[in-house]
Amino acid sequence: MSLHKKESLQNNESSGNAASVSLPGLAAPLNDQQLGQLQQTVSELSPQQLAWVSGYLWGVSQSQPVGAAAPIAHAAAAVAAKPAGKLSIIFASQTGNAKGVAETLEAEAKALGISVQLFDASDYKGKNLAKETHVIFVASTNGEGEAPDNAIELHEFLQSKKAPKLPNLQYGVIGLGDSSYEFFCQTGKDFDSYLAKLGATPFIDRIDCDVDYEEAASDWNAKALETVKEALSSGSEAEVVQLPVGQAAPGHSQYTKQNPYTATLLTSQKITGRDSGKDVRHIEIDLDESGITYQPGDALGVWYENSSDLANEILAKVGLSGVESIEVDGESLSIHSALVSKYEITSSNPQLVTKFSELSGSKKLEKLVADKDKLREYAGNTQVVDVLAEKKTKLSAEELIGLLRKLTPRLYSIASSQAEVDEEVHLTVGLVEYQKGEETRFGGASSFLSQRLEEGGEVKVFVENNNNFKLPQDDSTPIIMVGPGTGIAPFRSFVQERENREAEGKNWLLFGDRTFTQDFLYQVEWQKYLKSGVLTRLDVAFSRDQNEKVYVQHRLLEQAEQVWQWLQDGAYLYVCGDATRMAKDVHDALVTIAQEQGQLEREQAEQYINDLRKAKRYQRDVY
């Protein structure tokens, strides 16, 4: 390529009129039609593409006899139709895991010198896939096989008739999910299927990662980037813009999932009544001078230690003493220490049940494994120690570890605004507790925070940003918040933030739980906000205070006219809490309200609510 010609064209482009360059004393060899085609083509090119065109046309002119040059306008059009070689990474993320994987992938691509761009799925126009050469989708799955909120529009677009044919696109897909659920990694599978149907070609097989995804994702990333680098490097040098090797990714907080901050527990206060059937704690954690910042709607990741007593009970079930040595990530540990700090030993999963069925020969488990629905139900309601109790079986330390997943942090919706609490972060934690025969079983993280961690004790934490659950930028916008039980947590942060910002927008809270006297979380605070006018409306539903059970969705339906009016006035609507039943019931109630108040057919009402989600006016943080 002629360097001086490349620089000349780039300079002309920067002046905004690259196509109208004229050289003194030289008549244009193009007729008006050709010149018009060239001008149209050039106006659509990036500086990178213009540089390529310049060198390409110069090369064509040098290789043709005088008077026999290929038609320049046609050559330019052909070049414009060929996408510039680069890698685009698109993440579909609900809680932040997929975003984190995508950011790591971007940083590794830059370190290899690959030209790369990172996109939030909500910011990516589907039609632009036709202009790409290599794309990687990093996709988590939300709820019952649904696309994350930030990917709903792109997910629908790729299924529509508007989706472009993609014969020139090469792609890879990494799915994140939880194999305990029926629709494991469904969004990743969807994107893989949609792209293939549009004519795109996978340059690497899709990978479906489980909850302990880091190692598998890291291996896949390395293979994918090696393939992309080789493909891009084999093309014309002018097509591939290489970045300086080792260029760093944009700066982020130094404290992450991989590098958490060691914080101090300030307060663990029970906020349910003495006679409540629930133990809910208000947790306050000191961030000291860590420099950690967060926004309302974000989550706090908590690394926890398992119960030593539970580890001993598991070891006894499989005939181990606890002193047996194993290696975990290059570190030699006793099997007891590994169970306490490195592995998930509370929640079961279908893979564990299946593996133990094979090792134990349990007839009961064999029958469960043969029925996927029953297997998922059993695994979801049975802790590890109780699976091992199904048939007495001696295991080696390696066999036991082979059954278990690596420990992963728990994410809790933050229940405070930093504008209110400064260098603290607050959580609302419900202790997971139930009876199994004569034994009481507890959740791993919730029992750590509620029972085993003493005030002044250390806990490793990090902030997980959630851009899919955020207050509207306009402080005059009204908001409706639906948060039964511990789903109230983020709305405490929302209201604190709105008060500190002196936001003019109206705030409506709907809260529900079992009883008014025992389970009204943060009751005094809500009454204070209601009295001061920060909270415009407060509707409550206590399911066991009357014969007929009343839930938050019933309150929504009772106030249907007002809900509809607030939505017509531009209100944002937020739902936080149980995904299995509550979130579905609330969603159905909203569709009914749209149908009745908006005089819409059922399908139109469903589309209306779906459009609110696309516009980020209906946001959910459900689990």
C-alpha angles and dihedrals in degrees: 000000000000106000096201091053091049091052092046094054093045091052092049090049091054089056088057100243110079095147098055099059112138127190118215114254094007119112116217110255091207128088119229094265093051092046090050091051091049093048091049092049095046093049090062096051128099120230088258092054092045090055090053093048091051093055093041095053092044089053091049091051092052094050098049128079115249109280093015102083116142113257102279096209091053092048091050091049091051091051092049090054091057112082119234111252114255142118123254120194117200121189127202103194136165106176100014106266095108091045090053092051090048093050091050090049090051092050092049091048091052091049088056091051095250118151102240141169127195121213136187104225090235090060097047122094110219094217089064089072086082088064095051130093101190128019133174120198117203105193134178122192123237127209115321098001095306126146115253114265093255091056102043095101096046091044091054094042093057089055094049132090089248092068111111126236109258109200093144097048124103115192147177130202129204114187125199122201149120117269090209087077125077096233096052112186090343096156092055090048089049094053090047091052096044094049092048091051089053090057100260120142125225111232089194133020117264116257123212109206126200127216092285091056104144100095095041092046092049093053092047092048092054093051093044094050093046088055093047094047091050092048095048094043092053092060128078110305088230091060096055120065106203119204122218108279112256096023107161128234119249113287121271134176111297089230114079142148088279094042108032126183118249102231133177127244109236102175140009106180126172108230100182120085127265092256097043119123088223134066107212120174133203103217124197120191126190114228090183110185096336093123089228113154131188141178130224107275095035123119132229117228112217123197108204141183123237124238113277089213091054090050089053091049091053092048091051091052092059099036100254126138097211097241095087110120125234134171120240118183092337094312123113112226139163112257089243093055090047092053091050099047112014111037140054105248102163111053117057126209137196094259092056092049091048094049093046090048088059094045095045102035089223110174091205092054092044089059091048092050089054091060111057095195094051090043092056092046092049094046091048092054102036126073123223095256092054093049088054089050092061090086128005105245131166113226134183118238089255092051091051093049089047089063095053136079121228114264113265128192121257118236119222125188108247112247099198142063116231088220085066105036103026110196095014135084124206130206135188106218126186113204110235104224135156142151123257106185105301092339128090115221123204136194114255102233098029093053090046092055096037103038117008102040110077125206107275091029123128126254128178113230144166135181120251109200115222110198090175093068110050139135115254113267091231107077091204092065114109118234133203116203123196111189122151120183115346087349083088090077102091092042090060086058091045094053093044089051095047091050093049091048090047087230113191095209119110118253123210121185127193114191130177139180140139105286137006096224098046108025110035098123115211090356096160092050094051092049090051092051091047092051093048093048096243086114109053097188136009122191120179134192119195106186099201101042092089138028094260114059115240123197136181092266088060090054089051091053091047089054094039095132092052093044090052092047092051090050090050087052090057100264121170114226123210130190125189130176141043114023097191099067115347098054092048092048092049090049091051090049091053091051090050091050091051090047096050102033096037094042090234133152114248093257092048091049091051089050090050092055091044090052089054088057092049090051088050090241092117110051129173134196102185133159 
